[in-house]
Amino acid sequence: MTGIKETTEALVAFNEITIFLITRFKDGVDFSDFTAIWDKITEDEEFKTILGKAYDNIGKIPEEVADIDFKEGVDLGSIQLKYLPKILQALKSK
């Protein structure tokens, strides 16, 4: 059994990126969105840490996914369920 550490970190990063992009793009896309993305990537230490964890050892994800057991699947599903309200809020807020 390989665990799901890398897969979990990638899932968290994917959700954080998704929420940020929804927030930026829901009113349309303009140049300020691209500068905001650059600022987020280069200046937001928490975001950089999340992305860094997701990128480190990303090559292990296929092995982890191939070996997911029921509990690991539930754990990943639980993480996604925790993000669902945040994603919905990002879609609703102006």
N, C-alpha and C positions, 0 to 999 in steps of 0.2 A: 504494500500500500504506500502511495506516494504523498498523500495529503492534498490539500487544496490551497495552500498558502499563496502561491503565485496567482492562481485563478481568482482567489478572493481579492487580492490587491488589484488585479486588472478590472474586476467587476466594480469595485469601489471607484477606481479612477474613471471608468466609463460613465458611471452615474454622475460623478462630480462634473465631468466634462459636459455631459448631456444637460444638466441643470444650468450650468453657466451659459452654454450656447442657446438654450431655449430663452433664457432671460435676455440675452443680447439680441437675438434675431427675431423675436416674436413681433416686433414693430417694424420689421423690414431690415435690410442689410445696408449699411453705409460704411464709409471709411472709419468712422469712430469705433465701429465694432472690431475692426482689425487692430486698431491701436489698443483697444481694451483687451483683446486676446493676448497681444504681445505683453502688455503690462501684467496680466494675470500670470502668464508663464514665467516672466522674468522677475517679478517683484513680490508675488504672493508666496511666502515661504511655506505655508501649509499646503497650498496647491502644488508647489514644486516637489514637496516631500511625497505627496500622494502619487504624482506622476512618476517620480523616481522609483518608488517602491513597485509600481506597476511595470516599469520598464526593466528593472533588475530581474534577471533570470526569466524573462518572458518566454524563452525557448522551452521552459519546463511545462508550460501550460498544456500542450497537447498530451503529454504523458499523464499529467494530473487528470485531465478530462477523460482520458481513456480508462482511468482507474477509479472513477467516482463511484462510491457506494451510496446506499440509501441515505445514511445520516449526513454525508457530505452534500448530497443533493438538496436535502432539507435545509442545511446550513446556508447554502448559496441562495436557495429560494427565500429564506428568511431575510437575508441581506437585501435582496431585491425588493421584498415587500416593505422593508423599512424605508427604502428610497421612493416608493410609489407616492406617498403623500407629498414629499418634497418636489417631485416632478410635477404632480398635479397642481401644487401651489405655484410653481414657476410658470406653468401654462396659464393659470388664472390671473395672477397679479399683473398690474400694469406698470 
